[in-house]
Amino acid sequence: MASEPDTKTASDNVAQSPTGDAYLLTPGPLTTSLTVKQAMLHDYGSRDVNFIDLNRRVCEQLLDIADAREGYACVPVQGSGTFAVEAMLATMLPPQGKLLNLVNGAYGHRISEICRYLGRQCLVHESGEELPLDPDVVEEALAAGTDITHVSVVYCETTSGILNPLAQIAEVVARHGRALLIDAMSAFGALPLSAKDISFDALAASSSKCLQGVPGMGFCLIREDALAQTAGNAHSLSLDLYQQAQTMSKVGQWRFTPPVHCLLALAQALEELDEEGGVAARGRRYNDNCQILKKGMRALGFTTLLPDELQAPIIVTFHMPAHPEFEFQQFYDRLSMKGYIIYPGKITRADTFRIGCIGDLGAEQMQCFIAAVKQTLGEMGIEKLTS
Ligand SMILES: Cc1ncc(COP(=O)(O)O)c(C=O)c1O
């Protein structure tokens, strides 16, 4: 027998989304709008003409977000973001290829790990987790490593929340005639990324994160002439984006059971992105959320890991306060009881925690969150944190 769901009693000081859930101030899954959730209240067959049409529209809209309708294919894949990154690497890297992987956090390391599984050569260039990747280092590495065929970069490294200089790195990679693969997971839909300005062979992103759909599918935008060269590269049937693209273009269908409800939600989420004013407007809202968060937390005595000029408006890493009464689990639990879910840190060098600025959240939620943090510190017997 199914157990009773957790019931949290609504009270005046418990924040709730319109469906009675806590707000997710996390890197994903995220708080989605009521209308995105409602969009899933349908069943479509995978060969249904309505569903095929929905797929086509979603793919075109995803291409439009990156100004990539001309010369690029959108190839969706079932699963979380990692599945899309793995499918991108497996498909784009030929067995004899060699990847230069630029790393400043866990998602960069994950790319190296995927290459290890795939048996692909991978040269790692690592900067500290609090430092942006350096285009000059890429310049030197590509000049020295003439056998390097591809370069991979994480646009916003969600481990710390740092923004990497994608445009500058892309310029160096293009000048050296190599192919760029981008993990744009926590950037796509909110940070600028136009195929007109940035030369790339493929990028991977997902239905949730800044697009504000529900988790369950990823997609890659792939330069068509590069994709045409990838037949037989993939080690895996289900992650072979060449084959997925072939089937999509021939019959407009996914090869295997598609995540129908996830696509329905994504179609609605893309409409809402458009209504909001597109990528620039969404980026501005996240930026406003981020400013309220940093200002409010700093006023309470918290300190950020990154200086403002390196911070992407996606997720903010805070140092764990040294105050003797501050205990993270208690802080987390008390905030959760007030309707806000935060996130542990992922940085290896420092004791930290993270708070996200993305999802269906605005200034009001961020201000109420800061008030909840202040109240929580009071409950923990902490008048003010000093750094
Ligand atoms: C930059 C980046 N890459 C990859 C991933 C992996 O995505 P998932 O956890 O959906 O597999 C994430 C998840 O947060 C991410 O932020």
The ligand as an SDF file (V2000), in Angstrom:
LIG
                    3D

 16 16  0  0  0  0  0  0  0  0999 V2000
   27.0000   22.3340  -15.7170 C   0  0  0  0  0  0  0  0  0  0  0  0
   26.2960   21.0310  -15.4760 C   0  0  0  0  0  0  0  0  0  0  0  0
   26.5790   19.9830  -16.2570 N   0  0  0  0  0  0  0  0  0  0  0  0
   25.9790   18.7980  -16.0980 C   0  0  0  0  0  0  0  0  0  0  0  0
   25.0520   18.6150  -15.0950 C   0  0  0  0  0  0  0  0  0  0  0  0
   24.4360   17.2630  -14.9220 C   0  0  0  0  0  0  0  0  0  0  0  0
   23.0580   17.3040  -15.0610 O   0  0  0  0  0  0  0  0  0  0  0  0
   22.1420   16.1700  -14.3730 P   0  0  0  0  0  0  0  0  0  0  0  0
   22.3470   16.2870  -12.9030 O   0  0  0  0  0  0  0  0  0  0  0  0
   20.7680   16.5890  -14.8270 O   0  0  0  0  0  0  0  0  0  0  0  0
   22.5740   14.8670  -14.9190 O   0  0  0  0  0  0  0  0  0  0  0  0
   24.7230   19.6790  -14.2490 C   0  0  0  0  0  0  0  0  0  0  0  0
   23.7480   19.5110  -13.1510 C   0  0  0  0  0  0  0  0  0  0  0  0
   23.5380   20.3630  -12.3280 O   0  0  0  0  0  0  0  0  0  0  0  0
   25.3620   20.9160  -14.4500 C   0  0  0  0  0  0  0  0  0  0  0  0
   25.0820   21.9580  -13.6570 O   0  0  0  0  0  0  0  0  0  0  0  0
  1  2  1  0
  2  3  1  0
  2 15  2  0
  3  4  2  0
  4  5  1  0
  5  6  1  0
  5 12  2  0
  6  7  1  0
  7  8  1  0
  8  9  2  0
  8 10  1  0
  8 11  1  0
 12 13  1  0
 12 15  1  0
 13 14  2  0
 15 16  1  0
M  END
$$$$
